[in-house]
Amino acid sequence: MDVVAAVARAPQADFSIETVTLDAPREDEILVRIVGVGLCHTDIVARDGGMGFGYPAVLGHEGSGIVERVGGSVTKVAPGDRVALTFRSCGACPRCQRGEPAYCHTMPQLNYTGARLDGSKAIHSQNGAVVSNFFGQSSLAGYALAYERNVVKVPDDVPLELMGPLGCGVQTGAGGIMRSLRCEAGSSLLVTGGGAVGLSAVMGAVINGCSRIIVLEPHKARRELALELGATDVIDPGVASNLEQAVRAIEPVGVDYAFDTTGRPDILQAIMDCLGPHGTLGVVGIPPPDAPMPGLMIKAITFGHAVKGIIEGDSEPDVFIPELIEHYRQGRLPFDRLVTTYPLSRINRAIADQHAGECIKIVLLPWENGQD
């Protein structure tokens, strides 16, 4: 079928809005009409060549929508079901069997290669095959193909178009605190970066009962929102040039946990000096490929420090996304306050606005009209 999609054609170039052809669903595939799709930093990294799978490409991995058709072997969902899309996993390997699908043994092949497992691509243009199956969906389009392992049903009483970010950004931030680090009630936390993932971490920390939540963020509006969402303290890096001094002025012994969304080696190094005894740094920001592990080994031994890499908030989507939806329904996870919606056709304007600090979390609406 012909679908409208945002197509990446070159590194650091604008997306182009094009009509491409999407395959009919195979036996194990699910055709979803996308009603909203979050734009994540990983999409920009992939657009700019960071995934290495070439061009042209249809990206997008925070889709939500309505099931239109299912393949013959699909039993989890049926046409008409409302779903949020997330990362794909195999369901059979030891990590999946332990409830850790973010560390699925075939995670790279299922999510990052830009093709099905057999090497075929599900999207085509007049000039040939288009990179597809990004995170098992490629949802920067009017329709996407997904799989049973990466669809989660969404109840009727929540805005479906906003549920896509639960599949990556929100579950990464909130899950990083609630599942990966398991920050306990009364603990202290430093969050570096007040974007969608960082502010989701703040909300997760509030849910878990952290007593001190410190956010490092350069944009004033985001610092203010962090406080509204439950942060106890904010730090402006333009004013406080020494992060350790700024943090220890608030928590003299250092923080129990830190959660980095920046991926910047200088910030990661500075964070290690902010940790208290037995403190742990959780890292979700994408660092340069050659970035070393932060910190000094002697300090890690002396103070029992740990560094933990985190993918997708260690989420088991079928369990955690419904939990996040319930927190949202009860007012404990107001992630919609982070969202600004744009028509899919205005994706380049949305990215420019985000880079300028004018919005935090972009959700694109494929069926809404708009001019770039």
Secondary structure, DSSP 8 states (H G I E B T S, - for coil): -EEEEEEE-STT---EEEEEEE----TTEEEEEEEEEEE-HHHHHHHTTTT---SSEE----EEEEEEEE-TT--S--TT-EEEE-----S-SHHHHTT-GGG-TTHHHHHTSSS-TTS--SEEETTEEEB--GGGT--SBSEEEEEGGGEEE--TTS-GGG-GGGGTHHHHHHHIIIIIS---TT-EEEEE--SHHHHHHHHHHHHHT-SEEEEE-S-HHHHHHHHHHT-SEEE-TTT---HHHHHHHHSTT-EEEEEE-S--HHHHHHHHTTEEEEEEEEE-S---TT----S-HHHHHHHT-EEEE-SGGG--HHHHHHHHHHHHHTTS--GGGGEEEEEGGGHHHHHHHHHTTS-SEEEEETTS----
